[in-house]
């Protein structure tokens, strides 16, 4: 079992930045792919970013956030982060961190945080 707790969400003006953090307890994160997903009202949950386990692991991003969002992880501290820059109103959603064995499909992840609201105003 892995418990994930997100923090860092809030209200920000378009063009601003937020840094989301995910703290894990239980098993160490090193054995899992870590990912961020988001879900806006009336829309399905969509992939945002993922980081493969291990030092120097590869990262992957949805086209909509590439170049603006950056995922990072610190396995020694059991934390994962999502740095979000140049935010747009379209980024408004509940953001979830996840751990599992998949990549871009939500069904491939076994553990989920409670979600944190990100609202970007125009």
C-alpha positions in Angstrom: 0.0 0.0 0.0 1.1 3.5 -0.9 -0.6 6.6 0.5 -0.2 9.8 -1.6 -1.0 13.3 -0.4 -0.9 16.2 -2.7 -0.4 19.9 -1.8 0.3 23.2 -3.5 -2.9 23.8 -5.4 -4.7 27.1 -5.4 -5.8 30.1 -7.4 -3.3 31.8 -9.7 -3.5 34.4 -12.5 -2.9 33.3 -16.1 0.9 33.3 -16.8 1.7 32.5 -13.2 3.3 29.4 -11.7 2.5 26.8 -9.1 4.4 23.9 -7.8 2.4 20.8 -6.8 4.0 18.3 -4.4 3.1 14.7 -3.6 4.3 13.0 -0.4 4.2 9.3 -0.2 4.1 6.9 2.8 4.3 3.2 2.9 6.3 1.6 0.2 9.2 3.6 -1.3 8.5 5.2 -4.6 11.5 3.9 -6.4 9.7 0.8 -7.7 6.9 2.8 -9.3 6.2 5.0 -12.2 5.0 8.4 -10.9 2.5 10.4 -12.8 0.2 13.4 -12.7 -3.3 13.5 -14.1 -6.0 16.1 -14.1 -9.7 16.3 -14.5 -11.9 19.3 -15.3 -15.6 19.4 -14.7 -17.5 17.5 -17.4 -14.3 16.0 -18.9 -12.6 12.7 -18.5 -9.4 12.4 -16.5 -6.4 13.1 -18.7 -2.7 12.4 -18.6 -0.3 15.2 -17.7 3.1 13.9 -17.0 5.0 10.8 -15.9 8.4 9.9 -14.6 9.9 6.4 -14.9 11.3 5.0 -11.7 15.0 5.1 -11.0 17.7 7.7 -11.0 17.9 9.4 -14.3 14.6 8.0 -15.4 12.8 9.3 -18.5 10.0 11.8 -18.3 6.9 12.1 -20.5 4.4 14.9 -21.1 1.1 15.5 -22.7 1.4 17.8 -25.7 -0.7 20.4 -24.0 1.8 21.0 -21.2 5.1 20.2 -22.9 7.6 23.0 -22.3 5.5 24.5 -19.5 5.2 21.7 -16.9 8.0 19.7 -15.4 7.8 16.5 -13.3 10.5 15.6 -10.9 11.0 13.0 -8.2 13.2 12.4 -5.2 13.0 8.7 -4.3 15.2 9.2 -1.2 12.6 11.6 0.2 9.6 9.7 -1.2 8.3 12.8 -3.0 7.2 13.8 -6.4 6.6 17.3 -7.8 5.0 19.0 -10.7 6.3 22.5 -11.6 3.7 24.3 -13.6 4.7 27.5 -15.5 2.9 29.9 -17.8 -0.4 28.6 -16.6 -3.5 29.0 -18.7 -7.2 29.0 -17.8 -7.4 25.7 -19.7 -5.2 24.2 -17.0 -7.9 24.6 -14.4 -8.7 21.2 -13.0 -8.3 18.9 -10.1 -4.8 17.5 -10.2 -4.0 14.0 -9.0 -0.7 12.2 -8.4 -0.5 8.5 -9.0 1.9 5.6 -8.6 1.9 2.4 -10.6 3.3 0.5 -13.5 1.7 2.3 -16.4 2.5 5.4 -18.4 -0.4 7.5 -19.8 -3.5 5.5 -19.0 -5.2 6.1 -15.6 -6.2 2.5 -15.4 -2.5 1.5 -15.2 -2.0 3.2 -11.8 -2.7 1.5 -8.5 -2.4 4.3 -6.0 -3.9 7.8 -6.1 -3.8 11.0 -4.1 -6.9 12.8 -3.0 -6.5 15.5 -5.6 -5.8 19.2 -5.3 -7.6 22.0 -7.1 -5.8 24.3 -9.4 -7.7 27.3 -10.7 -6.2 29.7 -13.3 -8.0 33.0 -13.8 -7.9 35.1 -16.9 
